[in-house]
């Protein structure tokens, strides 16, 4: 049984994770952290991570970017492995995450879905051929109206897979640009509306042909399942930075 501290237990993903964990014989949530007004839960709850003294194997974070630095500091202090699922992290926070991963195991993925990570692997192989053949790469992503960051962390993750070590730039807005598309750029388009869980399309547009690779999530459970798999994977892991690729390599 893996004992979990869940940061962001009152959020959309936190509630889905709690529901799945309650039915599992492999994981148990022993404490919940959330800055929102507390609500009854089957585990002890705290408004501040520093007040939590519950012993645990892994911390699972589904919160907001501004809270993550404090979570990382707590995990370093307590030698507590963490699974960070929050996106939209600042450059400073990413640097902190990398530094702390030298002291404790940190799992970070822009998307916890096995499917989207498989798409990223495919994109790495596709881009080697298609970009060299002059294809343009564009990413269209759609999410629910409450999502704060744009483009999504997943869209950036997919763009990084396409870009590799190439000297490409990212273009987030072409409004009033008044010039044609450059050769070495990857464009993003973001849609926010309704209750869209998550859709990502990668478009490779060449001369007289278009190739599109698309992934759609129909519920948040797919991300919660991936997160709980990551939690189980991280129990007892030594210091280091881990990603979904590490899990996929074990399948």
C-alpha positions in Angstrom: 0.0 0.0 0.0 1.4 3.4 -1.1 0.5 6.2 1.3 -0.2 9.5 -0.5 -0.4 13.1 0.6 -2.6 14.8 -2.0 -2.0 18.5 -2.6 -5.1 20.1 -4.2 -7.6 17.5 -3.0 -10.5 19.9 -3.5 -9.7 20.7 -7.2 -11.3 18.9 -10.2 -8.4 16.5 -10.5 -8.0 16.1 -6.8 -11.6 14.9 -6.5 -11.2 12.4 -9.3 -8.0 11.0 -7.8 -9.7 10.7 -4.4 -12.6 8.8 -5.9 -10.2 6.3 -7.7 -7.9 5.9 -4.7 -10.9 5.1 -2.4 -11.6 2.0 -4.6 -7.9 0.9 -4.8 -6.1 -1.7 -2.7 -2.8 -0.4 -3.8 -2.9 3.3 -2.7 -4.3 5.2 0.2 -4.6 9.0 0.7 -3.5 9.7 4.2 -3.8 13.5 4.0 -5.1 16.2 1.8 -3.8 19.8 1.3 -5.8 22.7 -0.2 -5.9 26.4 0.3 -9.6 26.5 -0.4 -12.1 26.4 2.6 -11.9 22.8 3.9 -14.6 20.2 3.2 -15.2 16.9 4.9 -12.9 14.1 3.7 -12.1 10.6 4.7 -8.6 11.7 5.6 -7.0 14.5 7.6 -6.9 17.8 5.7 -4.7 20.9 6.0 -4.6 24.3 4.5 -0.8 24.5 4.5 1.6 21.8 3.7 3.9 22.8 6.6 1.1 21.9 9.0 0.9 18.3 7.7 2.7 15.8 9.9 1.2 12.6 8.4 3.8 10.0 7.4 3.6 9.2 3.6 5.5 7.5 0.8 4.8 10.0 -2.0 3.2 13.5 -2.4 0.9 13.9 -5.4 0.4 17.5 -6.6 -2.6 18.7 -8.6 -2.7 22.4 -7.6 -1.7 25.7 -9.1 1.7 26.9 -10.3 2.1 29.5 -7.5 1.9 26.8 -4.8 4.4 24.3 -6.3 7.7 26.0 -5.1 6.5 25.6 -1.4 5.5 22.0 -2.1 8.9 21.2 -3.6 10.7 22.8 -0.6 8.6 20.7 1.8 9.4 17.5 -0.1 13.2 18.3 -0.1 13.0 19.0 3.7 11.1 15.8 4.4 12.9 13.6 1.8 9.5 12.9 0.4 9.3 11.8 -3.3 6.8 13.8 -5.3 4.7 13.5 -8.4 4.1 17.0 -9.8 1.2 17.2 -12.2 0.6 21.0 -12.2 1.5 22.8 -15.4 2.3 26.4 -16.2 5.4 26.4 -14.0 7.7 29.4 -14.2 11.3 29.1 -15.3 12.4 29.7 -11.7 10.1 26.9 -10.4 11.5 24.5 -13.1 15.0 25.3 -12.0 14.0 24.7 -8.4 12.5 21.4 -9.4 15.6 20.3 -11.2 17.8 21.3 -8.2 15.6 19.5 -5.7 15.5 16.4 -7.8 19.2 15.9 -6.9 18.1 15.5 -3.3 14.8 13.6 -3.6 12.9 11.7 -6.4 10.7 14.0 -8.4 8.3 12.8 -11.1 7.2 15.5 -13.6 5.1 15.1 -16.7 3.0 17.7 -18.6 0.4 15.1 -19.2 -0.2 11.9 -17.2 -1.9 10.0 -20.1 0.0 7.1 -21.6 -1.6 7.9 -24.9 -0.3 11.4 -25.1 3.2 10.3 -24.2 3.0 7.7 -26.9 2.0 10.5 -29.3 5.1 12.5 -28.2 7.3 9.5 -29.0 5.8 9.2 -32.4 6.2 12.9 -33.1 10.0 12.6 -32.4 10.3 10.1 -35.1 7.9 11.9 -37.6 9.6 15.2 -37.2 13.0 13.9 -38.2 11.6 13.2 -41.7 8.9 15.8 -42.1 10.7 18.9 -41.0 13.6 18.1 -43.2 11.2 17.8 -46.1 9.9 21.3 -45.5 6.7 20.5 -43.6 5.3 23.2 -41.3 4.3 22.1 -37.7 1.2 23.6 -35.9 -0.4 22.6 -32.7 -4.1 23.1 -31.9 -5.2 22.5 -28.3 -8.7 22.7 -26.7 -9.6 22.8 -23.0 -12.4 23.7 -20.7 -13.2 27.3 -19.9 -11.6 27.2 -16.4 -8.1 26.3 -17.5 -5.7 29.1 -16.7 -2.5 28.5 -18.7 -2.3 28.8 -22.5 -0.9 27.1 -24.5 -1.4 24.0 -22.4 1.6 22.3 -20.8 0.8 19.3 -23.0 1.0 21.4 -26.2 4.4 22.7 -25.1 5.4 19.1 -24.3 4.4 18.0 -27.8 6.2 21.0 -29.4 9.4 20.1 -27.5 9.1 16.5 -28.9 8.9 18.0 -32.4 11.6 20.6 -32.0 14.2 18.3 -30.4 17.5 20.1 -30.6 16.6 22.0 -33.8 16.8 25.8 -33.9 13.0 26.4 -34.0 11.0 29.2 -32.3 7.5 29.0 -30.8 4.8 31.4 -32.0 1.8 31.9 -29.7 0.0 34.7 -31.5 0.0 35.9 -35.1 -2.4 38.8 -34.5 -1.2 41.9 -36.2 2.1 40.2 -37.2 1.7 41.3 -40.8 4.2 38.8 -42.2 4.1 35.3 -43.6 5.0 32.2 -41.7 8.7 31.6 -41.1 10.3 28.2 -41.9 11.6 27.4 -38.5 8.7 27.9 -36.2 6.0 25.9 -34.5 2.7 27.7 -34.0 0.1 27.3 -31.3 -3.6 27.9 -31.3 -5.6 27.6 -28.0 -9.4 27.2 -27.5 -11.0 27.5 -24.1 -14.7 26.7 -23.7 -17.3 24.6 -22.0 -16.2 21.4 -20.3 -13.7 20.2 -23.0 -11.4 17.8 -21.1 -8.5 18.0 -23.4 -7.9 17.8 -27.2 -4.5 18.1 -28.9 -3.9 18.0 -32.7 -0.5 18.2 -34.3 -0.6 19.3 -37.9 2.2 18.8 -40.4 1.4 20.8 -43.5 3.5 20.2 -46.6 3.1 20.9 -50.3 -0.2 19.5 -51.4 -0.6 17.2 -48.4 -1.4 17.4 -44.6 -0.7 14.9 -41.9 -2.6 15.3 -38.6 -2.0 13.4 -35.3 -4.8 13.8 -32.8 -5.4 12.8 -29.2 -8.6 13.4 -27.2 -9.3 12.7 -23.5 -13.0 12.0 -22.8 -12.7 12.2 -19.0 -10.2 13.3 -16.3 -10.0 9.7 -15.1 -7.3 9.0 -17.7 -5.0 11.6 -16.0 -5.9 10.4 -12.5 -5.0 6.8 -13.5 -1.7 7.9 -14.9 -1.0 9.9 -11.8 -1.7 7.0 -9.4 0.5 4.8 -11.6 3.3 7.4 -11.2 2.8 7.4 -7.4 3.2 3.7 -7.3 6.3 3.9 -9.5 7.9 6.6 -7.3 7.6 4.8 -3.9 11.1 4.2 -2.7 12.7 5.8 -5.7 16.1 7.5 -5.1 16.8 11.1 -6.0 16.5 12.0 -9.6 14.1 13.5 -12.2 11.6 11.0 -13.6 9.1 11.3 -16.4 6.3 9.2 -17.9 8.9 7.8 -20.3 10.5 6.0 -17.3 7.1 4.2 -16.7 6.6 3.5 -20.4 10.1 1.8 -20.5 8.8 -0.7 -17.9 5.7 -1.7 -19.9 
